[in-house]
Amino acid sequence: MATKRRSPSLIKGATGDWEVIVGLEVHAQVTSRSKLFSGASTAFGGEPNAHVSLVDAAMPGMLPVINGECVAQAVRTGLGLKAWINLRSTFDRKNYFYPDLPQGYQISQYKSPIVGEGEIQVDLTPEHSIRVRIERLHLEQDAGKSLHDQSPTMSFVDLNRSGVGLMEIVSKPDMRSAEEAKAYVGKLRTILRYIGSSDGDMEKGNLRADVNVSVRRPGDALGTRCEIKNVNSIRFIGQAIEVEARRQIAVIEDGGKIDQETRLFDPARGETRSMRSKEEAHDYRYFPDPDLLPLELDEAFVASLAADLPELPDAKRARFIADYGLSAYDASILVAERETADFFESALRHGHGKRDPKAVANWLMGDVAAQANAQGVSPADAGLSPAALASVVDLIGEGVISGKIAKDLLATLFAEDRGADPRALVEARGLRQVTDAGAIDSAVDAVIAANPDKAEQARTKPGMLGWFVGQVMKSTRGKANPQAVSEALKKRLGV
């Protein structure tokens, strides 16, 4: 696969072309039943302040205790990002005041994170990808949530999220367009889900991004960046980059300068607005957390986690292409979600396991995916089993049903009885395609007799043959074998 960067995607301003530079700080909630430094639950959707320990509420004398599973998840993620794992890391206090931060500081990692530099291969098209470098991954605790819409005169604080473990994954400023940034977040989320270190559910706030944007003339030094905080969907990330880049270009072209600051994106208005001047590290007065010893890992621990990693998206994609002869596009679609890739292989291997991989992929990415989209779920969760899809593909391959009947059969399975055996359903409802030569000849003769003018035209315009095939299929309610119909028509019409 080509990895050389294509010509940069430039934005046209009033005085010339501009290049946008993007770096992302992605906050992913760690998959763990308990919080980073306490035993309180991380379950989503509880009543306000139902999942809060004395540690989370910062009661006097309460001390944090590191969650070993969160540490393991961070290491797994680092390995999935081809990153350097630091065997010694430390926790720091990041000091700032906010009502939903009971301690008055956030326990994070600053100078010595658990994961160092890595990289992600980001597919922009099946033929082209870019490499985005990872600067670091560190563990930190989440803050609570301030609620301003519960009362006209008061604000409330919900500490259910206070202390939940986060992985902050910081990229280098390697992206040059909104599309590249969106593809990067999508690929990162896929890797996290494959590993199982985060569910990446942006609707629940389990994955969100701080987006750093600057602009420059092509070839110039990097410009002053602005950070757009807490963007919670891939679509909004793209919109925020486009809006902020054009804002900065307009400011510079009008003779102004960009101030380094933190901004918020308002999707309803399609604009970013200033939140506060951008803090530097010294503004947070970082210092080592005195309640937590340095985190020391050994190589055997890291090796054991590496040995248990699943096959990751890039490796699976390459295998699907090599082993199953799939196109780069099809393989990319199938491996985007681990459950879909597993569904594909389960259907392919079910029973005798001699199905055409392309046929299974086509039905999974076509009709099954369409049903899944209508339900708002992944193909693996749409209610059809891999065995049922395998049976449908087998019935087509054996000539028992046509592609048209297969579409109707799948629609029936989804709408009426998802647990039914497709083969039994075909027999019970008389869905077998007609292959009897006499019956097909009769249907062909009837259509020709009913359309003598078109039949005469078809003898000189073979392109009309498809129309006749459609009419015969319609008259047989889709049960006639299309190939047999086509051959019969050619014989009758002399084309």
C-alpha positions in Angstrom: 0.0 0.0 0.0 1.2 3.5 -0.9 2.1 5.5 2.2 3.6 8.6 0.6 1.6 11.7 1.3 -0.4 13.0 -1.6 -0.4 16.7 -2.5 -1.7 18.6 0.5 -5.4 19.5 0.6 -5.2 23.2 0.4 -7.8 25.8 1.4 -8.2 28.8 -0.9 -8.2 32.1 0.9 -8.6 35.6 -0.5 -4.8 36.0 -0.8 -3.8 32.5 -1.8 -3.7 28.9 -0.6 -3.4 27.8 3.0 -2.5 24.4 4.5 -4.3 23.2 7.7 -2.3 21.4 10.3 -4.2 19.1 12.7 -3.1 17.2 15.9 -5.5 15.3 18.1 -5.7 14.5 21.8 -8.2 11.7 22.1 -9.6 10.7 25.5 -10.8 7.1 25.6 -12.5 5.7 28.6 -10.7 2.5 29.7 -12.8 -0.6 29.7 -12.9 -1.6 33.4 -15.6 -2.4 35.9 -14.1 -0.1 38.4 -12.5 3.3 38.4 -8.8 4.2 38.0 -8.1 4.7 41.7 -11.2 3.3 43.5 -13.5 0.4 43.5 -16.6 2.4 42.4 -18.5 1.2 39.4 -18.0 2.7 35.9 -21.5 1.6 34.7 -23.2 4.1 32.5 -26.6 5.6 33.2 -26.8 5.4 37.0 -28.7 7.9 39.1 -26.5 11.0 39.8 -23.9 10.3 42.4 -24.8 6.6 42.7 -21.3 5.4 41.7 -19.1 7.4 43.9 -16.7 6.2 46.5 -15.1 8.3 49.3 -11.9 8.5 47.1 -13.9 9.9 44.2 -15.5 12.5 46.4 -12.1 13.5 47.8 -13.0 12.9 51.4 -10.2 13.7 53.9 -7.7 10.9 54.4 -8.8 8.8 51.4 -5.9 7.5 49.3 -5.9 6.4 45.7 -5.1 2.8 44.8 -4.1 2.0 41.2 -6.4 -0.3 39.2 -4.2 -3.0 37.7 -6.7 -3.7 34.9 -6.5 -0.1 33.7 -2.7 -0.4 33.6 -3.0 -3.6 31.5 -5.5 -1.9 29.2 -3.1 1.0 28.6 -0.2 -1.3 27.8 -2.4 -3.4 25.5 -3.4 -0.2 23.7 0.2 0.9 23.4 1.2 -2.4 21.9 -1.7 -2.0 19.4 -0.3 1.4 18.4 3.2 -0.1 17.9 4.3 2.2 20.6 7.2 2.1 23.1 6.1 0.8 26.6 7.7 2.6 29.4 8.5 0.1 32.2 8.6 3.0 34.7 6.1 5.7 34.7 4.8 8.2 37.3 1.6 9.9 38.2 1.3 13.7 38.7 -1.2 16.1 40.0 -2.5 18.6 37.5 -3.9 21.4 39.5 -6.9 23.4 38.5 -10.3 24.3 40.1 -13.6 23.3 38.7 -16.8 22.4 40.7 -16.9 18.8 39.4 -13.3 18.2 40.4 -13.6 17.5 44.1 -9.8 17.2 44.8 -8.9 20.4 43.2 -6.5 18.5 41.0 -6.6 15.7 38.4 -4.3 12.7 38.8 -2.6 12.3 35.4 0.8 11.6 33.9 3.0 14.3 32.6 6.8 13.8 32.2 6.8 10.0 32.4 3.7 8.5 30.7 3.1 4.7 30.6 3.3 4.7 26.7 5.7 6.5 24.5 5.9 7.1 20.7 4.0 4.9 18.3 2.1 5.2 15.0 -1.1 4.4 13.2 -1.5 3.5 9.6 -4.6 5.4 8.4 -6.4 4.3 5.3 -7.9 7.2 3.3 -8.7 5.0 0.3 -8.1 1.3 -0.4 -5.0 2.4 -2.4 -3.7 5.2 -0.2 -2.9 5.6 3.5 -0.9 8.0 5.7 1.2 7.4 8.8 0.1 9.4 11.9 2.7 9.4 14.7 1.6 8.9 18.3 3.5 11.1 20.7 2.3 9.5 23.9 -0.5 7.7 25.8 -1.0 8.4 29.4 -3.5 7.4 32.1 -5.6 9.9 34.0 -8.8 10.2 35.9 -12.0 11.8 34.5 -13.8 14.7 36.2 -17.4 14.7 37.2 -20.2 16.5 35.4 -21.8 19.9 36.1 -25.5 20.1 35.4 -26.8 23.5 34.6 -30.3 22.6 33.3 -31.9 21.1 36.5 -32.8 24.4 38.2 -33.2 28.1 37.1 -31.1 29.3 40.1 -28.6 26.5 40.9 -26.1 24.2 39.3 -25.7 20.5 40.4 -22.7 18.2 40.3 -22.8 14.5 39.4 -19.6 12.6 40.4 -20.5 9.3 38.7 -17.7 9.9 36.1 -15.3 11.3 38.7 -12.3 9.0 38.8 -13.2 7.0 35.7 -10.0 5.9 34.0 -9.1 7.6 30.7 -6.4 7.0 28.2 -5.3 10.2 26.6 -3.7 9.4 23.2 -1.8 12.4 21.8 -0.9 12.5 18.1 1.8 14.5 16.4 0.5 17.3 14.1 0.6 14.9 11.1 -2.9 15.4 9.6 -3.5 17.9 6.8 -7.3 17.9 6.4 -10.6 17.3 8.2 -10.9 14.0 6.2 -7.6 12.8 7.4 -8.5 13.6 11.0 -11.8 11.8 10.8 -10.2 8.8 9.2 -7.6 8.8 12.0 -10.2 8.8 14.8 -12.1 6.1 13.0 -9.1 3.9 12.8 -8.0 4.6 16.4 -11.5 3.7 17.6 -11.4 0.4 15.6 -8.1 -0.5 17.1 -9.4 0.2 20.6 -12.4 -1.9 20.0 -10.4 -4.8 18.6 -8.2 -4.8 21.7 -11.1 -4.3 24.0 -9.4 -1.5 25.9 -12.3 1.0 25.2 -15.7 0.7 23.6 -15.2 4.0 21.9 -18.9 4.9 22.3 -18.9 8.6 21.5 -22.6 9.0 22.4 -21.9 8.1 26.0 -18.8 10.3 26.1 -16.4 7.4 26.2 -14.4 8.8 23.3 -13.9 12.5 22.8 -11.2 14.6 21.2 -9.5 17.9 21.8 -8.6 19.1 18.3 -5.5 21.3 17.7 -5.8 23.4 14.5 -3.4 25.8 12.9 -2.9 27.1 9.3 0.1 28.1 7.3 1.2 29.0 3.8 2.5 25.8 2.1 6.1 25.2 3.1 6.1 27.7 6.0 6.8 27.0 9.6 3.9 25.8 11.8 1.4 28.5 12.8 -0.1 29.3 16.2 -2.6 26.6 17.1 -6.0 26.8 18.8 -7.4 23.8 20.7 -11.1 22.9 20.3 -12.2 21.1 23.5 -14.3 18.0 23.9 -15.6 17.3 20.4 -17.7 14.2 20.8 -18.4 12.9 17.3 -16.3 12.1 14.2 -18.6 14.3 12.1 -18.3 17.2 14.4 -14.5 16.8 14.5 -14.5 17.3 10.7 -16.8 20.3 10.9 -14.8 21.9 13.7 -11.6 21.7 11.8 -13.1 23.2 8.6 -14.7 26.1 10.6 -11.7 26.8 12.7 -9.3 26.7 9.8 -11.3 29.2 7.8 -11.7 31.5 10.8 -7.9 31.6 11.3 -7.3 32.2 7.6 -9.8 35.1 7.7 -8.1 36.6 10.8 -4.6 36.5 9.2 -5.7 37.8 5.8 -7.4 40.7 7.6 -4.0 41.6 9.2 -4.7 40.1 12.6 -2.8 37.4 14.4 -3.9 34.1 16.0 -3.9 33.9 19.8 -3.2 30.5 21.3 -6.4 29.7 23.1 -8.9 27.1 23.9 -12.2 27.2 22.0 -15.5 25.4 21.9 -17.3 24.2 18.8 -21.0 25.0 18.4 -22.5 22.6 15.9 -25.8 24.4 15.8 -24.2 27.7 14.8 -21.4 26.1 12.8 -18.7 28.2 14.6 -16.0 28.0 17.2 -15.9 30.5 20.0 -13.3 31.5 22.6 -13.4 29.7 25.9 -10.1 30.8 27.6 -6.5 31.5 26.8 -4.6 28.4 26.3 -2.9 27.1 29.4 0.8 26.0 29.3 2.0 23.1 31.4 3.4 25.4 34.1 -0.1 26.9 34.6 -1.2 23.5 36.0 1.7 23.4 38.5 2.3 19.7 37.8 4.1 17.8 40.6 4.5 14.1 41.4 1.5 12.7 43.3 2.9 11.9 46.7 0.2 9.2 47.3 1.2 7.0 44.4 4.5 5.3 44.0 6.1 5.1 40.5 4.5 2.5 38.4 7.1 -0.2 37.6 6.4 -3.0 35.1 8.6 -5.9 34.0 9.2 -7.2 30.5 7.5 -10.5 31.3 4.2 -8.6 32.1 4.4 -6.7 28.8 5.3 -9.8 26.9 2.3 -11.7 28.3 -0.1 -8.9 27.3 1.5 -8.8 23.8 1.0 -12.6 23.4 -2.7 -12.3 24.2 -3.5 -9.5 21.7 -6.0 -10.3 19.1 -5.3 -10.1 15.4 -5.5 -6.3 14.7 -7.2 -4.6 11.8 -4.2 -4.1 9.5 -3.1 -7.7 9.9 -6.6 -9.0 9.4 -7.1 -6.9 6.3 -3.9 -8.2 4.8 -5.0 -11.8 5.5 -8.4 -11.3 4.0 -6.8 -10.1 0.8 -4.2 -12.8 0.7 -6.3 -15.8 1.9 -9.7 -15.0 0.5 -8.8 -13.0 -2.6 -10.9 -10.1 -1.5 -10.3 -6.6 -2.9 -8.6 -4.0 -0.7 -12.0 -2.2 -0.5 -14.0 -5.2 0.6 -11.4 -6.2 3.1 -11.3 -2.7 4.6 -15.1 -2.7 5.0 -15.2 -6.1 6.6 -12.4 -5.4 9.2 -13.7 -2.0 10.2 -15.6 -3.7 13.0 -14.2 -6.8 14.7 -17.7 -8.3 15.0 -18.4 -8.0 11.3 -15.0 -9.6 10.4 -15.8 -12.5 12.8 -19.3 -12.8 11.3 -17.8 -13.0 7.8 -15.4 -15.8 8.7 -18.0 -17.7 10.7 -20.3 -17.7 7.7 -17.5 -18.6 5.3 -16.3 -21.5 7.4 -19.7 -22.8 8.6 -20.2 -26.5 7.9 -18.2 -27.7 4.9 -16.6 -24.2 4.6 -16.2 -24.2 0.8 -18.2 -21.1 0.0 -17.0 -18.3 -2.3 -15.6 -15.6 -0.1 -16.6 -12.9 -2.5 -20.2 -14.1 -2.5 -20.4 -14.2 1.3 -18.8 -10.7 1.5 -21.2 -9.3 -1.0 -24.3 -10.5 0.8 -23.0 -9.4 4.2 -22.0 -5.9 2.9 -25.2 -5.6 0.9 -28.5 -6.8 2.1 -27.4 -7.8 5.6 -25.7 -4.4 6.1 -28.8 -2.6 4.8 -31.0 -4.4 7.3 -28.5 -3.6 10.1 -28.4 0.1 9.1 -32.1 0.3 9.3 -31.9 -1.0 12.8 -29.0 1.2 13.8 -26.8 -1.8 14.6 -23.8 -3.6 13.2 -24.3 -6.4 10.7 -23.3 -8.9 13.4 -26.1 -7.6 15.7 -28.8 -7.4 13.1 -30.3 -10.8 14.2 -29.2 -13.0 11.3 -26.8 -15.8 12.3 -23.6 -16.6 10.3 -25.1 -20.1 9.7 -28.2 -18.6 8.1 -26.2 -16.4 5.8 -24.0 -19.5 4.9 -27.2 -21.4 4.1 -28.5 -18.6 1.8 -25.2 -18.5 -0.1 -25.2 -22.3 -0.4 -28.8 -22.3 -1.8 -27.7 -19.8 -4.5 -24.6 -21.8 -5.3 -26.6 -25.0 -5.7 -29.1 -23.3 -8.0 -31.9 -23.9 -5.6 -32.8 -20.2 -5.5 -31.9 -17.2 -7.6 -30.4 -13.9 -6.4 -33.8 -12.3 -6.5 -35.3 -15.1 -4.4 -32.3 -14.8 -2.0 -33.1 -11.1 -1.4 -36.7 -11.9 -0.7 -35.6 -14.8 1.6 -33.4 -12.5 3.6 -36.1 -9.9 4.0 -38.4 -12.6 5.2 -35.8 -13.9 7.7 -35.3 -10.4 9.1 -39.0 -9.5 9.2 -40.7 -12.7 10.4 -38.5 -15.4 11.8 -34.8 -14.7 12.3 -34.2 -18.1 13.8 -35.7 -20.0 10.9 -33.6 -22.4 8.7 -33.4 -20.8 5.3 -33.3 -24.2 3.5 -36.5 -25.3 5.4 -38.2 -22.0 4.6 -37.5 -22.3 0.9 -39.2 -25.7 0.9 -42.1 -24.7 3.1 -42.9 -21.7 1.0 -42.2 -23.1 -2.4 -39.4 -20.7 -3.2 -37.3 -23.1 -5.3 -36.4 -21.5 -8.6 -37.8 -23.0 -11.7 -35.1 -24.9 -13.7 -37.4 -27.1 -15.7 -36.7 -26.4 -19.4 -40.3 -26.9 -20.4 -41.7 -24.5 -17.9 -39.1 -21.8 -18.7 -39.8 -22.2 -22.5 -43.5 -21.8 -21.9 -42.9 -18.6 -19.9 -40.6 -17.3 -22.6 -43.0 -18.0 -25.4 -45.8 -16.3 -23.5 -43.8 -13.1 -23.0 -42.7 -13.1 -26.7 -46.2 -13.7 -27.9 -47.5 -10.8 -25.7 -44.8 -8.4 -27.1 -44.4 -9.1 -30.8 -43.1 -5.6 -31.7 -40.4 -5.7 -29.0 -39.5 -9.2 -30.0 -38.9 -8.0 -33.6 -36.8 -5.1 -32.3 -34.8 -7.5 -30.1 -33.7 -9.5 -33.1 -31.8 -6.5 -34.3 -31.0 -4.9 -30.9 -29.7 -7.7 -28.6 -29.5 -5.1 -25.8 -33.2 -5.5 -25.4 -32.7 -9.0 -24.2 -32.4 -7.8 -20.6 -35.9 -6.4 -20.8 -37.3 -9.7 -21.8 -35.4 -11.5 -19.0 -37.0 -9.1 -16.5 -40.5 -9.8 -17.9 -40.0 -13.5 -17.7 -38.7 -13.3 -14.2 -41.7 -11.1 -13.3 -44.1 -13.6 -14.7 -42.6 -16.4 -12.8 -42.4 -14.3 -9.6 -38.6 -14.4 -9.6 -38.5 -18.2 -9.5 -37.1 -18.9 -13.0 -33.4 -19.5 -13.3 -32.1 -16.2 -14.9 -29.4 -17.9 -16.9 -31.8 -20.5 -18.3 -34.2 -17.8 -19.2 -31.5 -15.8 -21.0 -30.5 -18.9 -23.0 -34.0 -19.7 -23.9 -34.7 -16.2 -25.1 -31.5 -16.1 -27.2 -32.7 -19.4 -28.9 -36.2 -18.1 -29.5 -35.2 -14.7 -30.7 -32.2 -15.9 -32.7 -29.8 -13.4 -31.1 
